[in-house]
């Protein structure tokens, strides 16, 4: 069983790692079962945060408008994590977003990990809610705030300690870290032609949309262009 690890959590603009962006990242360094250091960052996703996500996480456009982009955050975050195993609730969700950001910035992020959701599925009854809030309530683990990165990373750490204390002596093999596998492709930045055409579409159709052109990937720009044309039509401009 591990007693030193990085408990982590990310908040994002949505669930699809290929389309969505990180808005908050928290890593808690645990040594000998005690939290000893923290890495916390709000992240500007380069796009508006929709109302549903803001209501869920409490993270608004105003909060992240002056925050650094993920390109500025990911290097220090990876350095902080080092080679320690990772821990989280539904860990692969968080790992995919961090690994994607790492690959886009030319960094490696190969790690072992322990998923508290997997442990809950092993030890809790079928009818028990196994999301982070439900599992913490079941094991009487206090939660300070839901759907914020630092609070959820803290909760995952405390939940793991509770599970290990209760079941680790009899089933230590279930608490060993396993390899995390995810191999994303590096995003390509939007081309100059894509950005110019997207700006033309927005201006021509008088669309009220805030887009950070320099942060767009080629696939994101293509999806935005297709969506605007589908809804509003093409832009007929004289050159």
C-alpha positions, 0 to 999 in steps of 0.5 A: 500500500502507498503512504506517499502520493499526489492527491489531485483534482481538476475542474474543467469547462466540460467532460470531453478531454478532446474539446474542453479545458482546465479551469482549476488544478489542485495537487496535494503532496502526501508523505507518510499519509500526511499532507505536506505541500500544495499546488493550486491554480486557477486557469484561464481556459481561453473561452467563456465558461457556460452557466451550468458549469459555473453554477456547478463549480462556482468558477466564473469568467471573472475569476479566471480572466486574469489567471494564467493559461494552462501553458504557464501552469502545467510545467510547475504542476508536473514538477511539483508532482514529480514521480509520486503515484497519483490519487483521485476519485475517478482518477482517469478523468483528471489524469487525461486532462493533465496528460493532454496539457502535458503533451501539448507542452512537450512534457511527459507525464507517465504515472502510477495511480490509485482511484478511490472510486475503484476502491469504493466499487470494491467495498461499498454496496451496490445501492450506495452512491459512489460519487465523491460526495456519496462515498465521503458521506458513507465513510463519515469523511468531512467535505469542505466544498464540492466541485472545487479542485482543492476541496475535492483533492483533499476529500479524495485524500481523506477518503483514501485514508479512511478506506485504507484504515478500514480495509487495507489490513485485510486486502492490501493488494487492492491499495497498490497503484496501477499504471495509468494509460492515456496517449493523446495526440498533440493539438495543432494550433489554428492556422492563420487562415482559420483565424481570419475566416472565423473573425470574418464570420463573427463580424459578418453575422454580428455574433456576440462571442468572445474568442481568444484566437491565439488559444484555439487549436486547429480542430477547435477552430474548425468546429467553431466555423462549422457551427457558425455556418450551420446556424448563420450561413457563410460570410460573403465578403468582398476582398 
